């Protein structure tokens, strides 16, 4: 888990480009926290000049206490699903924070705050292998649940299933589970992100 300056409050930024489901992902995390975990959560969102393809991001505050300020000042967790999102928002990540990236779309090029922990997942590739690229955001949420441990996989699953059409329920549930399984495997391996290809549960999605 992130090393929080205030352990009762977690600042989260989820960012990418339009069409990746960034805003829905943030809404699902907020719903999982507020409705299914019974804790406090707020969300604000920003879009670039285009709904699809333009930059977009969402800010989440998850707290054991009522949230007094709904904006991220220094993120405990950054989920970057595009290179632009990484470059723009990594400077706001706290030292010791948690960085989750879409490994096929993000290169770690900029200098990072001190002691940042990096985890990468091929969310888009996993989604495509499951049948639809559109669930890349749900794969990332499963990975997020395993690695960040801010909300449980069970709460996220309930939030996902209450947020998608019934016809898409199984695909989304499978996507969440796939991302979670990969995240658990990465945590248990104790390997750096550059060596995840050696993890069988991870490598299976790269063929």
C-alpha positions as CSV (number, residue, x, y, z in Angstrom):
1,X,0.0,0.0,0.0
2,X,1.1,3.6,-0.4
3,X,2.8,5.2,2.5
4,X,0.3,7.9,3.4
5,X,1.1,11.1,5.3
6,X,-2.5,10.9,6.5
7,X,-3.4,7.2,6.7
8,X,-7.1,8.0,6.8
9,X,-7.0,9.7,3.4
10,X,-5.8,8.6,0.0
11,X,-5.4,11.0,-3.0
12,X,-5.7,9.2,-6.3
13,X,-5.3,10.5,-9.9
14,X,-6.5,8.3,-12.8
15,X,-5.5,9.7,-16.2
16,X,-5.3,8.8,-19.9
17,X,-6.9,9.7,-23.1
18,X,-10.6,9.8,-24.1
19,X,-11.9,6.4,-25.1
20,X,-10.0,4.5,-22.4
21,X,-12.8,4.7,-19.8
22,X,-10.8,6.8,-17.4
23,X,-13.8,8.7,-16.0
24,X,-15.8,5.5,-15.6
25,X,-12.9,3.8,-13.8
26,X,-12.8,6.7,-11.3
27,X,-16.6,6.6,-10.9
28,X,-16.4,2.9,-10.1
29,X,-13.6,3.3,-7.5
30,X,-15.7,6.1,-5.9
31,X,-18.8,3.9,-5.9
32,X,-16.9,0.9,-4.5
33,X,-15.5,3.1,-1.7
34,X,-18.7,5.1,-0.8
35,X,-21.4,2.5,-1.3
36,X,-19.8,-0.9,-1.0
37,X,-17.0,-0.2,1.5
38,X,-18.9,2.5,3.5
39,X,-16.2,5.1,3.5
40,X,-16.1,8.6,2.1
41,X,-15.1,9.4,-1.5
42,X,-15.2,12.4,-3.8
43,X,-14.5,12.6,-7.5
44,X,-13.8,15.5,-9.9
45,X,-12.9,15.1,-13.6
46,X,-11.2,17.0,-16.4
47,X,-11.4,16.5,-20.2
48,X,-9.2,17.8,-23.0
49,X,-10.4,19.5,-26.1
50,X,-11.8,16.2,-27.6
51,X,-14.1,13.7,-25.9
52,X,-12.3,10.8,-27.6
53,X,-8.6,11.0,-28.0
54,X,-8.1,14.1,-25.9
55,X,-6.4,14.0,-22.5
56,X,-8.7,13.3,-19.6
57,X,-8.2,12.7,-15.9
58,X,-10.1,12.2,-12.7
59,X,-9.2,13.0,-9.1
60,X,-10.4,10.8,-6.3
61,X,-10.2,11.4,-2.6
62,X,-11.0,8.3,-0.5
63,X,-11.1,8.9,3.3
64,X,-12.3,7.4,6.5
65,X,-13.5,10.8,7.4
66,X,-15.7,13.3,5.5
67,X,-13.7,14.9,2.7
68,X,-13.3,18.6,3.1
69,X,-11.3,19.4,0.0
70,X,-12.1,17.3,-3.1
71,X,-9.0,18.0,-5.2
72,X,-5.7,16.1,-5.4
73,X,-2.8,18.2,-4.1
74,X,-0.1,15.5,-4.0
75,X,-1.2,12.1,-5.3
76,X,-0.6,9.0,-3.2
77,X,-1.5,7.0,-6.3
78,X,-1.2,7.8,-10.0
79,X,-2.8,5.5,-12.6
80,X,-1.3,6.6,-15.9
81,X,-2.9,5.0,-19.0
82,X,-1.1,7.1,-21.6
83,X,2.3,8.8,-22.1
84,X,0.8,12.2,-21.9
85,X,-0.9,11.4,-18.6
86,X,2.3,10.1,-17.1
87,X,4.3,13.1,-18.2
88,X,1.7,15.6,-17.0
89,X,0.9,14.2,-13.7
90,X,3.9,12.3,-12.4
91,X,5.4,15.5,-10.9
92,X,2.4,15.7,-8.5
93,X,3.1,12.2,-7.1
94,X,4.2,12.1,-3.5
95,X,7.6,10.7,-2.6
96,X,7.0,7.1,-1.7
97,X,3.8,7.1,-3.8
98,X,2.5,4.4,-6.0
99,X,2.6,4.6,-9.8
100,X,0.5,2.2,-11.9
101,X,1.0,2.4,-15.7
102,X,-0.3,0.8,-18.9
103,X,3.0,-0.8,-19.8
104,X,2.5,-0.9,-23.5
105,X,1.6,2.8,-23.7
106,X,3.9,4.4,-21.0
107,X,7.6,4.7,-20.9
108,X,9.2,5.8,-17.7
109,X,11.2,8.7,-19.1
110,X,10.9,11.6,-16.6
111,X,12.6,11.6,-13.3
112,X,10.4,10.3,-10.5
113,X,9.8,11.5,-6.9
114,X,11.9,9.7,-4.4
115,X,11.0,6.1,-3.5
116,X,8.1,5.8,-5.9
117,X,7.0,2.2,-6.5
118,X,6.2,1.3,-10.1
119,X,3.8,-1.4,-11.3
120,X,2.9,-1.9,-14.9
121,X,0.2,-4.0,-16.6
122,X,-0.6,-4.6,-20.3
123,X,-4.2,-3.7,-19.7
124,X,-5.1,-3.1,-23.3
125,X,-3.5,-6.3,-24.4
126,X,-5.3,-8.3,-21.7
127,X,-8.6,-6.6,-22.7
128,X,-8.1,-7.5,-26.3
129,X,-7.4,-11.2,-25.5
130,X,-10.6,-11.2,-23.4
131,X,-12.5,-10.1,-26.4
132,X,-12.9,-6.3,-26.2
133,X,-10.4,-3.5,-25.9
134,X,-13.1,-1.4,-24.2
135,X,-12.6,-3.2,-20.9
136,X,-9.0,-2.1,-20.6
137,X,-10.1,0.3,-17.8
138,X,-11.6,-2.6,-15.8
139,X,-8.4,-4.7,-16.2
140,X,-6.6,-1.7,-14.7
141,X,-9.0,-1.5,-11.9
142,X,-8.5,-5.1,-11.0
143,X,-4.7,-4.5,-11.0
144,X,-5.3,-1.4,-8.9
145,X,-7.3,-3.3,-6.3
146,X,-4.5,-5.9,-6.0
147,X,-1.6,-3.5,-5.7
148,X,-3.0,-0.3,-4.1
149,X,-5.4,-2.1,-1.6
150,X,-7.5,1.0,-1.2
151,X,-10.8,-0.8,-2.0
152,X,-11.3,-4.5,-2.2
153,X,-11.8,-6.5,-5.4
154,X,-15.2,-7.6,-4.1
155,X,-16.4,-4.0,-3.6
156,X,-15.0,-3.1,-7.1
157,X,-16.8,-6.0,-8.6
158,X,-20.1,-4.9,-7.1
159,X,-19.5,-1.4,-8.4
160,X,-18.5,-2.6,-11.9
161,X,-21.6,-4.8,-12.2
162,X,-23.8,-2.0,-11.1
163,X,-22.2,0.4,-13.7
164,X,-22.2,-1.7,-16.9
165,X,-25.0,-3.2,-19.0
166,X,-26.1,-6.7,-18.0
167,X,-25.0,-8.0,-21.4
168,X,-21.4,-6.9,-20.6
169,X,-21.4,-8.2,-17.0
170,X,-19.4,-11.4,-17.6
171,X,-16.7,-9.7,-19.8
172,X,-16.2,-6.9,-17.2
173,X,-16.1,-9.4,-14.3
174,X,-13.5,-11.5,-16.2
175,X,-11.5,-8.3,-17.0
176,X,-11.5,-7.3,-13.3
177,X,-10.4,-10.7,-12.2
178,X,-7.6,-10.9,-14.8
179,X,-6.2,-7.6,-13.7
180,X,-6.4,-8.6,-10.1
181,X,-4.7,-12.0,-10.7
182,X,-1.9,-10.3,-12.5
183,X,-1.5,-7.7,-9.8
184,X,-1.4,-10.3,-7.0
185,X,1.3,-12.2,-9.0
186,X,3.4,-9.1,-9.4
187,X,3.1,-8.3,-5.6
188,X,4.0,-11.9,-4.6
189,X,7.0,-12.0,-7.0
190,X,8.8,-9.1,-5.3
191,X,10.4,-8.4,-8.7
192,X,10.9,-4.9,-10.2
193,X,8.5,-3.9,-12.9
194,X,11.2,-4.4,-15.6
195,X,11.2,-8.1,-14.8
196,X,7.5,-8.9,-14.8
197,X,7.8,-10.8,-18.0
198,X,9.4,-13.6,-16.0
199,X,6.2,-14.0,-14.0
200,X,4.1,-16.9,-15.5
201,X,0.7,-15.3,-14.8
202,X,2.0,-12.1,-16.4
203,X,3.8,-13.6,-19.3
204,X,0.7,-15.6,-20.3
205,X,-0.9,-12.4,-21.6
206,X,2.1,-11.3,-23.7
207,X,2.0,-14.1,-26.3
